[in-house]
Amino acid sequence: MRSFVLSAVAVCAAALMGLSFSSTAMAQAPAGSTVTKVAVVNFQNAVLSTAEIQKALKDIQIKYKPRQDALQKGQQELSDIQTQLNASQGKLSQAGEADLQARGQRKQTQLQRLNDDLQADFEADRDEAVRKASTRMQELLKKIAEEKGLDLIVDSAAAPFVKSGIEITDQVVAAYDKAYPAK
């Protein structure tokens, strides 16, 4: 949200100052006018398309697969208890039925805790990987702006219209993958 506001403010400020926007391929502007070189990048897609993030997300899924499997096994055990409870309706003593219901409640509580912990841990690892890549991407965008002589790089999420030719997301992803190869 913050980058959206900053990007929108930068675009509005440039428009108010009477600056004309051009793509990086635009020729020399007429004498007396100021040209601001602008490029557009889809920041979120760029970060999520990098080889580093793709590998990190795959590694995170592998890391949590045993816990997901244990959760599925526990869900099957809960389902078995429920089936057993339904099949023994009226056949068990009140104590036996109460015991089976209590086992089901304990299993359900245990599974809810396992699921909550799994989700929280998974999201924390995923968010950390994305945060790290986002920080690197911001640094890389500054470097690309300097190399290409860009005055402004706008996130496409903040731009209601983008003229073809100024979108550099694919170039940014390629530069990121070169600078930070997946290990």
N, C-alpha and C positions, 0 to 999 in steps of 0.2 A: 504494500500500500504506500509506503514511504517513497519507494522508487517511482511509483506511478505519479505521486504528487510532485516530486522533484522534476520528473520528466515533463509533466504537463506544464509546470511553472516555467521551465526552460523554453519550451516551445512557445508558450504565450508571450514570454518576455522577448524572445527573438522576433516574434511577429509584431509586437508593439513597437519595437525599436526600428522597424522597417527593414529588417534584414531579409534578403532573399535567400531561400534555401535552394541548394543544388545537390545533385548526386556527386559522388567522387569522380565521375567521368566528365563532368561539365567543363566546358572550355572557359577561357578567361572572361571575366565579366567586363562590361563596359566601364570606362574610366569614371571614377567618382562613386561607384556603387560598391557596397561591401557584400561579399559572398561568404556565406557560412556553409562549410562542408558538413553535411549530415549523413549519417548512416543509421540504419534501423536493424535491430537484432531482437529476436524472440528469445529473451534471456532464459526463461524457464525451459523451453524446448532445447536451447543450446546446452544448458547444464545437464539435462536429463538424457541428451543424445551422446554425451561424451563416452568414450570407451571406458574411462576410469569409473564413472558412475554405473554404467551397465555391469561392469565386473563387480563393483562393490555391492550392488543390489543382488546380484546372483550369489555372491559369497554370504550375504546376510541371510538369504533364503536357505542356503545350505546349512548355515550355522544353526538356524532355528528349526530345521526339519525334524530332528529327533523329538523336540518338545511338541511340535505339531502332531507328530505321530502318536506320542503319549496322550495328547489331548483327544485325538480321534479314538484311541483305544479306550480311554475313560468314557467317552460318549457312547461307545458300543456297550460297555459294561452297564452304564446307566440305562440304556435301552433294554438290555437283557433283564435288569431288575424290574423295569416297568412291565415287560412282557410276562415275567414270572408273577408279578403282582396281579396282572389282569387274568392270567390263566388260573391262578389259585383262588380267585374270588369265591368266597363262601366255603372253600375247602380247608383253609387254614384257621387256626384258633385266632382269637383277637390278639393275643400276644405275638404269635407268628406273623400276622399281618402288620402289626405295629412295628415289629422288628424290621420287616422288609421295607416298610415305608421310611423308617429312620435311616436305613442303609441308603436308600435312594436319595433322601434329603442330604445326607453327608456327602455322597458322591456328587450330587449336583452342586453343592457349596464348594467342594474341592475343585471341580471342573471350572466353576466360575472364577475362582482365584487363579487357577492355572492359566486360563484364557486371558484374564486381565493382566497378569504378570507377563505373559508371552507377548501380548499386544504392546504393552508399555516398553518392554525391552527392544522389540523389533522396531518400533517407531523411533526410539531414542537412537539406535544404531543407524537407521535410515536417515534421520534428520541430521545426525552428525556428519555422515558422508556427504549429504547434499550441502550442508553448511560449508564444509571444507572446499568442495568443488565450486560453490558459489563465490567464495572469497577469492579463490584462484582465478575464476572467470572474470571477476571485476578487475583484478590486477592485469589480466591479459587484455581486456578491453581497453584499458588505459594505454597499454603498449601498442596495440593495433591502431588506436586513434593517433598516437604520435607518429607511427610509421607511415600511415596513409594521409597524414595531414588533416585529420578530421577535427572539427571544432565541437561536434556533439554527436553522441551515439544515444539514440532513443530506443527504449524498450517498445516493441510493437504493441504491447498491451496498453500503452499510453497513447498510441497514435490511432485515431479513428480512420485515417486514410494513409496509405503508403504507396508512393509511386514506385513502379517496378524499376529495378536497377540500383536501388539503395539498400536493399535487404542483404545483409552480410552474415546471417546466421550460420550457413553452411561453411563459410570461410572461417568463422570464429571456432566452430566445432573442430574443423581440421587443424587449426593452429593450436587449439587446446590439446588435442590428441597427440600432436607432435611435441608440445612442451611438457606434457604430463602423460606419458604412455601408461597404459594399464599394466599393473605388475601382477 
